């Protein structure tokens, strides 16, 4: 049982014109096995929340705390956060030229697990994860995210989620740019990871359609850098119907 | 022996071709003050396969294959006592590379080395030149590709720390022949190579690839010159470099000339540099001169930058520590070129060498 505890989180980005405040006091608690959906309009700070938890250097924490099972996440380096059990599936996964998917996955698994996975079982593990996500075996010889279609990038992210077995995963608009079939395949991967590892999920999305596949226990509405309303799955239905208008400019 | 020395135009450093080169570190190769020894260091590593011969020919018996306005090349032509000639007979197809290497020289000895590699009509081969040891060496390598032949030409500059190597690697490519070079420069104090190409007939093509990694105090200079004088020839240039440490200096010049007669030319050149620390300097000058508009394509690109923070963040967000993330990125950066060296042991040696250079960054 793990818990990610976010309290009063305030985050700014430094620009040439000075700091710009993006997150204005975010409170959120995610435990193993729970699925939380964060929904909100563009520019509300949802992705900033995701990247701040992962430790992206662009963001400066100006207040609040983030702990994972009591350990101070904000004091950890990016790689330490991942090894502590956090995972961020990115909206725009980065190309790494010259580094093959297979080399990348094995390097990451070695880092996360603390020892190199046994080659024979590892090959089987990767093959299984790829088959489940309907990926061509030739995929592993390609360079990380280089020339991947939008759908391939997202499948690659979820494959990592399944192989690296984090405690808490943040999915940043994993549904964006996916057609119906790809959305189903990717969502099934998330559900598998949840069931296999009692994963806690923070699902950041703009739209409700992914929630048909990944059922949230809690829905949080995000606007202007903070959570402005919380509820159960029924809140998503309300957003589907009425949109974010009532939360914007409030 | 140096009776001709007074006829040379000794560079002053103000010439375009020499403006980046620290002349004082050339050990007199450029101005005739060096004392040339009789050493002839280049040899074949293994027994040569059928269809391949190597011999040394006296200077008096060598006919000229090309001209150069480079003073060191001129000295090599005028003063090297013999020319090492590697001949690959017409229609010979080699599945394994031919390896050339250096006999060890005595420290401080200076050599002028003249080399010719002839690839006969329809022949296919790979030649790998493994350059190591401590040298002061001026060299001209003329590579003659006869019609419809193919040569992959790999040179590894893994010279020891105090070495000086100033050379031209000049390919003369005939009709429907294909030349691929991979130039790897990772060792030496001063390395200055002129990878140059001359197309003799339509249908000829050249791909010049290179990597270099300069650390503190090293000067690595590659001055490419591709002369499109005939129609329908194709050239590709892709050099990648990394630099770290104080006074690490790399120079990449990419001169491509498309003459009026060279209709149907297809050329693209690219240079990318990765700056791994402060105090290092990468000069990168692509230069495309076009005298006809009737071409298939001509372009160039040059970038010099630091580590991509987004790449490092992505790798680290998967638990990979910073040092290892940097190693992966740099290995990946070079892999595109090094994968063209068709010898796995050498590939691995180069990658391990790059890891070692990288480990020194920030020390």
Interface residues (C-beta under 8 A of the other chain):
Chain A: X54 X55 X56 X57 X77 X78 X79 X81 X82 X83 X87 X88 X90 X93 X94 X95 X96 X97 X98 X99 X103 X104 X107 X108 X111 X112 X143 X144 X160 X164
Chain B: X308 X309 X310 X311 X313 X314 X315 X316 X317 X318 X319 X320 X321 X322 X324 X325 X328 X329 X331 X332 X333 X334 X335 X336
